[in-house]
């Protein structure tokens, strides 16, 4: 079993339908611009080791947005990680919006 998993921006985007690959509920999904680098920073803020890879999401082969490779932690499922990551991205977006 691999010691890592991959996360594409499409997993978290509000504009992507579940049937198109979104993995979190719309209420948790992230609106606006979402980059692999931003996801990496948020994952590291949550205490996960993550690195950016320049790959395309298979369902959107024409768009190369990248993905992050995240080291697994015991007791944290991929679904739980995605929810935590979305929450962290919301927090960061709110902080950036409130900054002068």
C-alpha positions in Angstrom: 0.0 0.0 0.0 1.4 3.4 -1.0 2.5 5.8 1.8 1.1 8.8 -0.1 -2.0 10.0 -2.0 -2.6 12.6 -4.7 -4.8 15.6 -4.6 -5.9 17.6 -7.7 -7.4 21.1 -7.5 -10.6 19.7 -9.1 -11.2 17.6 -6.0 -11.9 20.9 -4.0 -13.3 23.3 -6.6 -16.9 24.5 -6.1 -17.3 25.0 -9.8 -16.6 21.3 -10.5 -19.6 18.9 -10.2 -19.4 15.7 -8.2 -19.7 13.7 -11.5 -16.8 15.7 -12.9 -14.5 14.8 -9.9 -15.2 17.0 -6.9 -14.6 15.0 -3.8 -16.0 17.2 -1.1 -19.6 18.5 -0.5 -20.4 21.8 -2.2 -20.8 23.5 1.1 -17.1 22.7 1.9 -15.7 23.2 -1.6 -13.5 26.2 -2.4 -14.6 28.9 -4.8 -12.3 31.1 -6.8 -8.7 30.4 -8.0 -7.1 27.2 -6.6 -3.5 26.2 -7.4 -1.4 23.2 -6.5 1.1 25.5 -4.9 -1.6 27.0 -2.7 -2.8 23.6 -1.7 0.7 22.5 -0.9 1.2 25.5 1.5 -2.2 24.7 3.2 -1.3 21.0 3.5 2.0 21.9 5.1 0.3 24.3 7.5 -1.9 21.3 8.6 1.3 19.4 9.3 1.4 17.2 6.3 4.4 16.7 4.0 3.3 17.7 0.5 5.0 18.4 -2.8 3.8 19.8 -6.1 3.9 17.7 -9.2 3.2 19.0 -12.7 0.5 16.6 -13.9 -3.0 16.9 -15.4 -6.2 15.6 -13.9 -7.3 12.7 -16.1 -10.9 14.0 -16.5 -9.4 17.3 -17.7 -6.5 16.2 -19.8 -6.4 19.5 -21.7 -5.7 21.5 -18.5 -2.4 21.1 -16.6 -3.1 22.5 -13.1 -0.7 20.2 -11.2 -1.4 18.1 -8.2 0.1 17.6 -4.8 1.6 14.4 -3.4 0.7 14.1 0.3 2.4 11.7 2.7 -0.2 9.8 4.7 -0.6 10.1 8.4 -1.9 7.3 10.6 -5.6 7.8 11.5 -6.3 10.4 8.8 -8.3 9.2 5.7 -8.0 10.9 2.4 -11.6 12.2 2.7 -10.8 13.7 6.1 -7.7 15.3 4.8 -9.6 16.8 1.9 -12.1 18.4 4.3 -9.3 19.7 6.5 -7.5 21.1 3.5 -10.7 22.8 2.2 -11.2 24.4 5.6 -7.6 25.6 5.7 -8.0 27.1 2.2 -11.2 28.9 3.3 -9.3 30.3 6.3 -6.4 31.5 4.1 -8.8 33.1 1.6 -10.6 35.0 4.4 -7.4 36.2 5.9 -6.2 37.4 2.5 -9.5 39.2 1.8 -9.3 40.9 5.2 -5.7 42.0 4.7 -5.2 45.7 3.6 
